Amino acid sequence: MENNSWLELAEQTLNYGVMGILILMSIVSLWLFIERMMYFGNVRISDYETKDELELDLGDNLSTIATIGSNAPYVGLLGTVIGIMIT
């Protein structure tokens, strides 16, 4: 009986952990997306002397969004695998 309750606790903890990570990744992605859209709407190309400076400023946070987007499916898969192993 005690072993069953431990498994239920582990299952709930892991479910909340995986979902928490996915929700956090979603919030960060949305926040960075909104920040980039606000920046793109207000950028003045005439303020930049070189094309390289403009490209650096336009590319800020895009790698973070790409990293989160490419890793989110693996976190979801991890949750699926852990759920299968527990049940």
C-alpha distances in whole Angstrom, upper triangle without the diagonal:
4,5,5,7,9,10,11,13,15,16,17,19,20,21,23,25,26,27,29,31,32,33,35,37,38,39,41,42,44,45,47,48,50,51,53,54,56,57,59,60,62,63,67,68,71,69,69,71,70,67,65,64,64,61,59,59,58,55,53,50,50,48,45,45,45,43,40,41,41,37,36,35,33,31,30,30,27,25,25,25,22,20,21,19,16,16
4,5,5,6,9,10,11,12,14,16,17,18,20,21,22,24,26,27,29,30,31,33,35,36,37,39,41,42,43,45,46,48,49,51,52,54,55,57,58,60,61,65,66,69,67,66,69,67,65,63,62,61,59,57,57,56,53,51,48,48,46,43,43,44,41,38,40,39,36,34,34,32,29,29,29,26,24,25,24,20,20,21,19,15,16
4,6,5,6,9,10,11,12,14,15,17,18,20,21,22,24,25,27,29,30,31,33,35,36,37,39,40,42,43,45,46,48,49,51,52,54,55,57,59,59,63,64,67,66,65,67,65,63,61,60,60,57,55,55,54,51,49,46,46,44,41,41,41,39,36,37,37,33,32,31,29,27,26,26,23,21,22,21,17,17,17,15,12,13
4,5,5,6,9,10,11,12,14,15,16,18,20,21,22,24,26,27,28,30,32,33,34,36,37,39,40,42,43,45,46,48,49,51,52,54,55,57,58,62,63,66,65,64,66,65,62,60,59,59,56,54,54,53,50,49,45,45,43,40,40,40,38,35,36,36,32,30,30,28,26,25,24,22,20,20,19,16,15,16,14,11,11
4,5,5,6,9,10,11,12,14,15,17,18,20,21,22,24,26,27,28,30,31,32,34,36,37,38,40,42,43,44,46,48,49,51,52,54,55,56,60,61,65,63,62,65,63,61,59,58,57,55,53,52,52,49,47,43,44,42,39,39,39,37,34,35,35,32,30,29,28,25,24,25,22,20,20,20,17,15,17,16,12,13
4,5,5,6,9,10,10,12,14,15,16,18,20,21,22,24,25,27,28,30,31,33,34,36,37,39,40,42,43,45,46,48,49,51,52,54,55,58,59,63,61,60,63,61,59,56,56,55,53,51,50,50,47,45,41,42,40,37,37,37,35,32,33,33,30,28,28,26,23,23,23,20,18,19,18,15,14,16,14,11,12
4,5,5,6,9,10,10,12,14,15,16,18,19,21,22,24,25,27,28,30,31,33,34,36,37,39,40,42,43,45,46,48,49,51,52,53,57,58,61,60,59,61,60,57,55,54,54,51,49,49,48,45,43,40,40,38,35,35,35,33,30,31,31,27,26,25,23,21,20,20,17,15,16,15,12,11,12,11,7,9
4,5,5,6,8,10,10,12,14,15,16,18,20,21,22,24,26,27,28,30,31,33,34,36,37,39,40,42,43,45,46,48,49,51,52,56,57,60,59,58,61,59,57,55,54,53,51,49,48,47,45,43,39,39,38,35,34,35,32,30,30,30,27,25,25,23,21,20,20,18,15,16,16,13,11,13,12,9,9
4,5,5,6,9,10,11,12,14,15,16,18,20,21,22,24,25,26,28,30,31,32,34,36,37,38,40,42,43,44,46,48,49,50,54,55,58,57,56,59,57,55,53,52,51,49,47,46,46,43,41,37,38,36,33,33,34,31,28,30,30,26,24,25,23,20,20,20,18,15,17,17,13,12,15,14,11,12
4,6,5,6,8,10,10,12,14,15,16,18,20,21,22,24,25,27,28,30,31,33,34,36,37,39,40,42,43,45,46,48,49,52,53,57,55,54,57,55,53,50,50,49,47,45,44,44,41,39,35,36,34,31,31,31,28,26,27,27,24,22,22,20,17,17,17,15,12,14,14,10,10,13,11,8,11
4,5,5,6,9,10,11,12,14,15,17,18,20,21,22,24,26,27,28,30,32,33,34,36,37,39,40,42,43,45,47,48,51,52,56,54,53,56,54,52,50,49,48,46,44,44,43,40,38,34,34,33,30,29,30,27,25,26,25,22,20,20,18,16,15,15,13,10,11,12,8,7,10,10,7,8
4,6,5,6,8,10,10,12,14,15,16,18,20,21,22,24,25,27,28,30,31,32,34,36,37,38,40,42,43,45,46,50,51,54,53,52,55,53,51,49,48,47,45,43,42,41,39,37,33,34,32,29,29,29,27,24,25,26,22,20,20,19,16,15,16,14,11,13,14,11,10,13,13,10,12
4,5,5,6,9,10,10,12,14,15,16,18,20,21,22,24,25,27,28,30,31,33,34,36,37,39,40,42,43,44,48,49,52,51,50,53,51,49,47,46,45,43,41,40,40,37,35,31,32,31,27,27,28,25,23,24,24,21,19,20,18,15,15,16,14,11,14,14,11,11,14,14,11,14
4,5,5,6,8,10,10,12,14,15,16,18,20,21,22,24,26,27,28,30,31,33,34,36,37,39,40,42,43,47,48,51,49,48,51,49,47,45,44,43,41,39,39,38,35,33,29,30,28,25,25,25,23,20,21,21,18,16,16,15,12,12,13,10,7,10,11,8,8,12,11,10,12
4,5,5,6,8,10,11,12,14,15,16,18,20,21,22,24,26,27,28,30,31,33,35,36,37,39,41,42,45,47,50,48,48,51,49,47,45,44,43,40,39,38,37,34,33,29,29,28,25,24,25,22,19,20,21,18,15,15,15,11,10,12,10,7,9,11,9,8,11,12,11,12
4,6,5,6,8,10,10,12,14,15,16,18,20,21,22,24,25,26,28,30,31,32,34,36,37,39,40,44,45,48,47,46,49,48,45,43,42,41,39,37,37,36,33,31,27,28,27,24,23,24,22,19,20,21,18,15,16,16,12,12,14,13,10,13,14,12,11,15,16,14,16
4,6,5,6,9,10,10,12,14,15,16,18,20,21,22,24,26,27,28,30,32,33,34,36,38,39,42,43,47,45,44,47,45,43,41,40,39,37,35,34,34,31,29,25,26,25,21,21,22,20,17,18,19,16,14,15,14,10,11,13,11,9,12,14,11,12,15,16,14,17
4,5,5,6,9,10,11,12,14,15,17,18,20,21,22,24,26,27,29,30,32,33,35,36,37,41,42,45,44,43,45,44,41,39,39,38,35,34,33,32,29,28,24,24,23,19,19,20,17,14,15,16,13,10,11,11,7,7,10,8,6,9,11,10,10,14,14,14,16
4,5,5,6,8,10,10,12,14,15,16,18,20,21,22,24,26,27,28,30,31,33,35,36,39,41,44,43,42,45,44,41,39,38,37,35,33,33,31,29,27,23,24,23,20,18,20,18,14,15,17,14,11,12,12,9,8,11,11,8,11,14,12,12,16,17,16,18
4,5,5,6,9,10,10,12,14,15,16,18,20,21,22,24,26,27,28,30,32,33,34,38,39,43,41,40,43,42,40,38,37,36,34,32,31,30,28,26,22,23,22,18,18,19,18,14,16,17,14,12,14,14,11,11,14,13,11,14,16,15,15,19,20,19,20
4,5,5,6,9,10,11,12,14,15,16,18,20,21,22,24,26,27,28,30,32,32,36,37,40,39,38,41,39,37,35,34,33,31,29,28,27,25,23,19,20,19,15,15,16,14,11,13,14,11,9,12,11,8,9,13,11,10,14,16,14,15,19,19,19,21
4,5,5,6,9,10,10,12,14,15,16,18,20,21,22,24,26,27,28,30,31,35,36,39,38,37,40,39,36,34,33,32,30,28,28,26,24,22,19,19,18,15,13,15,13,10,11,12,10,7,9,10,7,8,11,11,10,13,15,15,15,18,20,20,21
4,5,5,6,9,10,10,12,14,15,16,18,20,21,23,24,26,27,29,30,34,35,38,37,37,40,39,36,35,34,32,30,29,27,26,24,22,19,19,19,16,14,16,15,11,12,15,13,10,13,14,11,11,15,15,13,16,18,18,18,21,23,22,24
4,5,5,6,9,10,11,12,14,15,16,18,20,21,22,24,26,27,28,32,33,37,35,34,37,36,34,32,31,30,28,26,25,24,22,20,16,17,17,13,13,15,14,10,12,15,13,11,14,15,12,13,16,16,15,18,20,19,20,23,24,24,26
4,6,5,6,9,10,11,12,14,15,16,18,20,21,22,24,26,27,30,31,35,33,32,35,34,32,30,29,27,25,24,23,22,19,18,14,14,14,10,9,11,10,6,9,11,9,7,11,12,10,11,15,15,15,17,19,19,20,23,24,24,26
4,6,5,6,8,10,10,12,14,15,16,18,20,21,22,24,25,29,30,34,33,32,35,34,32,30,29,27,26,24,23,21,20,18,14,14,15,12,10,12,12,8,9,12,11,9,12,14,12,12,16,17,16,18,21,21,21,24,26,26,27
4,5,5,6,9,10,11,12,14,15,17,18,20,21,23,24,28,30,33,31,31,34,33,31,30,29,27,26,24,22,21,20,18,14,15,16,13,11,14,14,11,12,15,14,12,16,17,15,16,19,20,19,21,24,23,24,27,28,28,30
4,5,5,6,8,10,10,12,14,15,16,18,20,21,22,26,27,30,29,28,31,30,28,27,25,24,22,21,19,18,17,14,11,12,13,9,8,12,11,9,11,14,13,12,16,17,15,17,20,20,20,22,25,24,25,28,29,29,31
4,5,5,6,9,10,10,12,14,15,16,18,20,21,24,25,29,28,27,30,29,27,25,24,22,21,19,18,16,15,13,10,10,11,8,6,9,10,7,8,12,12,11,14,16,15,16,19,20,20,22,24,25,25,28,30,30,32
4,5,5,6,9,10,11,12,14,15,16,19,20,24,25,28,27,27,31,30,28,27,25,23,22,21,19,17,16,15,12,12,14,11,9,12,13,11,11,15,15,13,16,19,18,18,21,22,22,24,27,27,27,30,32,32,33
4,5,5,6,9,10,11,12,14,16,17,18,22,24,27,25,26,29,28,27,25,24,22,21,20,17,16,15,13,10,12,14,11,10,13,14,12,13,17,17,16,19,21,20,21,24,24,24,27,29,29,29,32,34,34,35
4,5,5,6,9,10,10,12,14,15,16,20,21,24,23,23,26,25,23,22,20,18,17,16,14,13,12,10,7,8,11,8,7,11,12,11,12,15,16,15,19,21,20,21,24,25,25,27,29,30,31,33,35,35,37
4,5,5,6,9,10,10,12,14,15,19,20,24,23,23,26,25,23,22,21,18,17,17,14,12,12,11,9,9,12,10,8,11,13,12,12,15,17,16,19,21,20,21,24,25,25,27,30,30,31,34,35,36,37
4,5,5,6,9,10,11,13,14,18,20,23,22,23,26,26,24,23,22,19,19,18,15,14,14,13,11,12,15,13,11,15,17,15,15,19,20,19,22,24,23,24,27,28,28,30,33,33,33,36,38,38,39
4,6,5,6,9,10,11,12,16,18,21,19,20,23,23,21,21,19,17,16,15,12,11,12,10,9,11,14,13,11,15,17,16,16,20,21,20,23,25,25,26,29,29,30,32,34,34,35,38,39,40,41
4,5,5,6,8,10,10,14,15,19,18,18,21,20,18,18,16,14,13,13,10,8,9,8,8,8,12,12,10,13,16,15,16,18,20,20,23,25,25,26,29,30,30,32,34,35,36,38,40,40,42
4,5,5,6,9,10,14,15,19,18,19,22,22,20,20,18,15,15,16,13,10,12,12,11,11,15,15,13,15,18,18,17,20,22,22,24,27,27,27,30,31,32,33,36,37,37,40,41,42,43
4,6,5,6,9,12,15,18,17,18,22,22,20,21,18,16,16,16,13,12,14,13,13,14,17,17,15,18,21,20,20,23,25,24,27,30,29,30,33,34,34,36,38,39,39,42,44,44,45
4,5,5,6,10,12,15,14,14,18,18,17,17,15,12,13,13,9,8,11,10,11,12,16,16,15,18,20,20,20,23,25,25,28,30,30,31,34,35,35,37,39,40,41,43,45,45,47
4,6,5,9,10,14,13,14,17,17,15,16,14,11,12,13,10,8,10,11,12,12,16,17,15,17,20,21,20,23,25,25,28,30,30,31,34,35,36,37,40,41,41,44,45,46,47
4,6,9,11,14,14,16,19,20,18,19,17,14,15,16,13,11,14,15,16,16,19,20,18,21,24,23,23,26,28,28,30,33,33,33,36,37,38,39,42,43,43,46,48,48,49
4,6,10,12,11,13,17,18,17,18,16,13,15,16,12,11,15,15,16,17,21,21,20,22,25,25,25,28,30,30,33,35,35,36,38,40,40,42,44,45,45,48,50,50,52
4,6,9,8,10,13,14,13,15,12,9,12,13,9,9,12,13,15,16,19,20,20,22,24,25,25,28,30,30,33,35,35,36,39,40,40,42,44,45,46,48,50,51,52
4,5,6,8,11,13,12,14,12,9,12,14,11,11,15,16,19,19,22,23,23,25,27,28,28,31,33,33,36,38,38,39,42,43,44,46,48,49,50,52,53,54,56
4,5,6,9,10,9,12,10,7,10,12,11,10,14,16,19,19,22,24,23,24,27,29,28,30,33,34,36,38,39,40,42,43,44,46,48,49,50,52,54,55,57
4,5,7,10,10,13,12,10,13,15,13,14,17,19,22,22,25,27,27,28,31,32,32,34,36,37,40,42,42,44,46,47,48,50,52,53,54,56,57,58,60
4,7,9,11,13,10,9,13,13,12,13,16,17,20,21,24,25,26,27,30,31,31,33,35,36,39,41,41,43,45,46,47,49,51,51,53,55,56,57,59
4,6,7,9,7,6,10,11,10,11,14,15,19,20,22,24,24,26,28,29,30,32,34,35,38,39,39,41,43,44,46,48,49,50,52,54,55,56,58
4,7,9,7,8,11,12,12,14,17,18,22,22,24,26,27,28,30,32,32,34,36,38,40,41,42,44,46,47,48,50,51,52,54,56,57,58,60
4,5,6,7,9,10,11,13,15,16,20,20,22,24,25,26,28,30,30,31,34,36,38,39,40,42,44,44,46,48,49,50,52,54,55,56,58
4,6,5,6,9,10,10,12,15,18,18,19,22,23,23,25,27,27,28,31,33,35,36,37,39,41,42,43,45,46,48,49,51,52,54,56
4,5,5,6,9,10,11,13,16,16,17,20,21,21,23,25,26,26,29,31,33,34,35,37,39,39,41,43,44,45,47,49,50,51,54
4,5,5,6,9,10,11,15,15,17,19,20,21,23,25,26,27,29,31,33,34,35,37,39,39,41,43,44,45,47,49,50,51,53
4,5,5,6,9,10,14,14,16,18,19,20,22,24,24,26,28,29,32,33,34,36,38,39,40,42,43,44,46,48,49,50,52
4,5,5,6,9,12,11,13,16,17,17,19,21,21,22,25,27,29,30,31,33,35,36,37,39,40,42,43,45,46,48,50
4,6,5,7,10,10,12,14,15,16,18,20,21,22,24,26,28,29,30,32,34,34,36,38,39,40,42,44,45,46,48
4,5,6,9,10,12,14,15,16,18,20,21,22,24,26,28,30,30,32,34,35,36,38,40,40,42,44,45,46,48
4,6,9,8,11,13,13,14,17,18,19,20,23,24,26,28,28,30,32,33,34,36,38,39,40,42,44,45,47
4,6,6,8,10,11,11,14,15,16,17,19,21,24,25,25,27,29,30,32,34,35,36,38,40,41,42,44
4,6,7,9,10,11,13,14,16,17,19,20,23,24,24,27,29,29,30,33,34,35,36,39,40,41,43
4,5,5,6,9,10,11,12,14,16,17,20,21,21,23,25,26,27,29,31,31,33,35,36,37,39
4,5,5,6,9,10,11,12,14,15,18,20,20,22,24,25,26,28,30,31,32,34,35,36,38
4,5,5,6,9,10,10,12,14,17,17,18,20,22,23,24,27,28,29,30,32,33,35,37
4,5,5,6,9,10,11,12,15,16,16,18,20,21,22,24,26,26,28,30,31,32,34
4,5,5,6,9,10,11,14,15,15,17,19,20,21,23,25,26,27,29,31,32,33
4,5,5,6,9,10,12,14,15,16,18,19,21,22,24,25,27,28,30,31,33
4,5,5,6,9,11,11,12,15,16,17,19,21,22,23,25,26,27,29,31
4,6,5,6,9,10,10,12,14,15,16,18,20,21,22,24,25,26,28
4,6,6,8,10,11,12,14,15,16,18,20,21,22,24,26,27,28
4,6,7,8,10,11,12,14,16,17,18,20,22,23,24,26,28
4,6,5,7,9,10,11,13,15,15,17,19,20,21,23,25
4,5,5,6,9,10,11,13,14,15,17,19,20,21,23
4,5,5,6,9,10,11,12,14,15,16,18,20,21
4,5,5,6,9,10,10,12,14,15,16,18,20
4,5,5,6,9,10,11,12,14,15,17,19
4,5,5,6,9,10,11,12,14,15,17
4,5,5,6,9,10,11,12,14,15
4,5,5,6,8,10,11,12,14
4,6,5,6,9,10,11,12
4,6,5,6,9,10,11
4,5,5,6,9,10
4,5,5,6,9
4,5,5,6
4,6,5
4,6
4
